Amino acid sequence: MSDFKLLGLCGSLRKASTNRLLLREAARRFGEAEFTEADLRLPLYDGDLEEVSGIPPEVQRLADQIAAADAVIVATPEYNKGISGVLKNALDWVSRTEGAPWANKPVAVMSATAGRAGGERAQNMVRLCLLPFRPLMVPGPEVLVAATAKQWDGNGGLTNEINAKALDGLMAALRRAVEVSRAG
């Protein structure tokens, strides 16, 4: 069994989120790895809270999970042409922790949305939000699952061949990035 550690961040809190399905399908297609899905149910970022109480334990746990992972998969919905508040809040909180958990970390971004663009704007926004943290962004292939409610079988697998092929390619690229990162 592989000793790769893969962390998933889902920008939707809903249990039935198709981004959660996409995240789990991506982890399955990544291949052998210890997969953990991060909990993004964090308090809203508040500088006053941080000043009085420090970094909340659940935020520190997320930062530690990012630091310990060999790679991170981010699955984002697109809300009003951008990323969800849940995902942005998590990125903002982690930026306040010690160290640089994202630095040189291979990261793959994907999205599933009800709209026809498949979350392209949200993915661009995620990349912009991650840029200051200096991760190793896997550029593609892009995984943009449009009309997401119609793209899944009863077992949570992608039914669209184009999306499945893109996801396979993205996960292969992420695995290669991890291997290169470990060798360097």
C-alpha positions as a printed NumPy array, in Angstrom:
array([[  0.   ,   0.   ,   0.   ],
       [  1.135,   3.541,  -0.782],
       [  2.184,   5.807,   2.042],
       [  0.857,   8.913,   0.267],
       [ -1.328,  11.175,   2.398],
       [ -4.052,  12.936,   0.462],
       [ -6.226,  15.675,   1.994],
       [ -9.537,  16.801,   0.523],
       [-11.185,  20.193,   1.033],
       [-14.802,  20.505,  -0.031],
       [-16.113,  24.048,  -0.338],
       [-19.649,  22.894,   0.418],
       [-20.844,  21.781,   3.834],
       [-23.854,  19.847,   2.508],
       [-23.609,  16.083,   2.999],
       [-25.231,  15.523,  -0.411],
       [-22.952,  18.014,  -2.175],
       [-21.828,  16.909,  -5.612],
       [-18.495,  18.576,  -4.846],
       [-18.153,  16.061,  -2.015],
       [-18.899,  13.294,  -4.548],
       [-16.288,  14.8  ,  -6.868],
       [-13.727,  14.983,  -4.074],
       [-14.252,  11.337,  -3.138],
       [-14.216,  10.234,  -6.782],
       [-10.948,  12.126,  -7.253],
       [ -9.407,  10.398,  -4.227],
       [-10.511,   7.022,  -5.578],
       [ -9.01 ,   7.781,  -8.993],
       [ -5.792,   9.098,  -7.415],
       [ -4.999,   5.517,  -6.433],
       [ -3.523,   4.122,  -3.272],
       [ -3.292,   6.777,  -0.589],
       [ -4.509,   7.546,   2.892],
       [ -7.371,   9.962,   2.186],
       [ -8.734,  12.383,   4.778],
       [-11.566,  14.793,   4.18 ],
       [-11.003,  18.009,   6.126],
       [-13.734,  19.513,   8.272],
       [-14.309,  23.12 ,   7.178],
       [-16.939,  23.844,   9.836],
       [-14.847,  26.619,  11.335],
       [-15.829,  29.791,  13.148],
       [-15.941,  32.866,  10.932],
       [-12.565,  34.546,  10.83 ],
       [-12.482,  37.349,  13.379],
       [ -9.269,  39.176,  14.231],
       [-10.642,  40.057,  17.665],
       [-11.328,  36.379,  18.4  ],
       [ -7.82 ,  35.503,  17.265],
       [ -6.319,  38.224,  19.472],
       [ -8.228,  37.092,  22.572],
       [ -8.208,  33.305,  22.119],
       [ -5.532,  32.593,  19.523],
       [ -5.988,  30.139,  16.685],
       [ -9.034,  27.911,  17.287],
       [ -8.119,  24.217,  17.697],
       [-10.161,  23.178,  14.642],
       [ -8.253,  25.702,  12.506],
       [ -4.91 ,  24.468,  13.817],
       [ -5.997,  20.891,  13.071],
       [ -6.755,  21.895,   9.457],
       [ -3.386,  23.646,   9.097],
       [ -1.642,  20.583,  10.536],
       [ -3.533,  18.312,   8.123],
       [ -2.45 ,  20.468,   5.175],
       [  1.156,  20.457,   6.376],
       [  1.162,  16.662,   6.86 ],
       [ -0.472,  15.857,   3.51 ],
       [  1.545,  14.989,   0.439],
       [ -1.113,  16.667,  -1.701],
       [ -4.407,  18.505,  -1.373],
       [ -7.499,  18.263,  -3.556],
       [ -9.875,  21.218,  -3.465],
       [-13.428,  20.742,  -4.777],
       [-15.326,  23.993,  -5.011],
       [-18.866,  24.942,  -5.867],
       [-19.464,  28.263,  -7.59 ],
       [-21.642,  30.625,  -5.585],
       [-22.57 ,  33.896,  -7.285],
       [-19.605,  33.632,  -9.678],
       [-17.074,  32.962,  -6.909],
       [-15.968,  30.507,  -4.242],
       [-18.055,  29.661,  -1.222],
       [-17.678,  31.574,   2.011],
       [-16.855,  28.265,   3.702],
       [-13.771,  27.734,   1.544],
       [-12.623,  31.365,   1.683],
       [-13.012,  31.387,   5.468],
       [-10.876,  28.243,   5.764],
       [ -8.152,  29.746,   3.577],
       [ -8.21 ,  32.979,   5.585],
       [ -7.947,  31.16 ,   8.925],
       [ -5.122,  28.867,   7.781],
       [ -3.186,  31.914,   6.575],
       [ -3.06 ,  33.045,  10.216],
       [ -1.359,  29.878,  11.505],
       [  2.363,  29.504,  12.141],
       [  4.583,  28.09 ,   9.444],
       [  3.559,  27.781,   5.829],
       [  1.444,  24.633,   5.48 ],
       [  0.645,  25.287,   1.797],
       [  4.22 ,  26.065,   0.664],
       [  5.349,  23.744,  -2.131],
       [  2.328,  21.495,  -1.518],
       [  0.928,  19.896,  -4.702],
       [ -2.687,  21.059,  -5.067],
       [ -5.373,  20.113,  -7.577],
       [ -8.539,  22.192,  -7.958],
       [-11.832,  20.998,  -9.428],
       [-15.464,  22.001,  -9.366],
       [-18.993,  20.748,  -9.799],
       [-21.824,  23.198, -10.371],
       [-25.407,  23.34 , -11.544],
       [-24.471,  25.922, -14.18 ],
       [-23.152,  25.321, -17.668],
       [-19.613,  26.654, -17.034],
       [-18.881,  23.983, -14.436],
       [-17.312,  26.363, -11.925],
       [-14.578,  27.87 , -14.053],
       [-14.786,  31.259, -12.298],
       [-14.702,  29.642,  -8.864],
       [-11.609,  27.637,  -9.814],
       [ -9.849,  30.785, -10.991],
       [-10.746,  32.477,  -7.712],
       [ -9.447,  29.519,  -5.661],
       [ -6.139,  29.716,  -7.535],
       [ -5.903,  33.461,  -6.858],
       [ -6.663,  32.939,  -3.163],
       [ -4.024,  30.187,  -2.879],
       [ -1.309,  32.052,  -4.822],
       [  0.136,  33.965,  -1.807],
       [  0.693,  30.638,  -0.006],
       [  3.009,  29.336,  -2.795],
       [  1.575,  25.846,  -3.356],
       [  2.489,  23.784,  -6.398],
       [ -0.722,  24.164,  -8.392],
       [ -1.366,  21.332, -10.817],
       [ -2.508,  23.224, -13.928],
       [ -4.738,  20.585, -15.418],
       [ -6.446,  19.057, -17.121],
       [ -9.353,  21.147, -15.898],
       [-12.204,  19.302, -14.218],
       [-15.358,  21.391, -14.625],
       [-18.457,  19.298, -13.956],
       [-21.418,  21.277, -15.31 ],
       [-25.085,  20.351, -14.787],
       [-23.743,  18.333, -11.893],
       [-27.028,  16.802, -10.752],
       [-27.051,  14.686, -13.935],
       [-23.42 ,  13.525, -13.822],
       [-23.425,  10.82 , -11.129],
       [-24.465,   7.186, -10.897],
       [-26.022,   5.601,  -7.811],
       [-22.581,   4.752,  -6.393],
       [-21.184,   8.293,  -6.587],
       [-19.212,   7.688,  -9.78 ],
       [-18.998,  10.087, -12.696],
       [-21.096,   9.05 , -15.68 ],
       [-19.763,  11.584, -18.189],
       [-16.746,  10.16 , -20.071],
       [-15.208,  13.58 , -20.733],
       [-15.299,  14.514, -17.048],
       [-14.022,  11.077, -16.003],
       [-11.101,  11.286, -18.438],
       [-10.215,  14.803, -17.249],
       [-10.367,  13.676, -13.613],
       [ -8.115,  10.697, -14.346],
       [ -5.638,  13.035, -16.03 ],
       [ -5.7  ,  15.537, -13.171],
       [ -5.176,  12.831, -10.557],
       [ -2.314,  11.304, -12.568],
       [ -0.718,  14.767, -12.751],
       [ -1.215,  15.257,  -8.997],
       [  0.382,  11.868,  -8.272],
       [  3.373,  12.787, -10.476],
       [  3.688,  16.12 ,  -8.635],
       [  3.77 ,  14.264,  -5.309],
       [  6.428,  11.864,  -6.584],
       [  8.573,  14.733,  -7.878],
       [  8.074,  16.668,  -4.626],
       [  9.188,  13.672,  -2.573],
       [ 12.214,  13.005,  -4.785],
       [ 13.387,  16.631,  -4.604]])
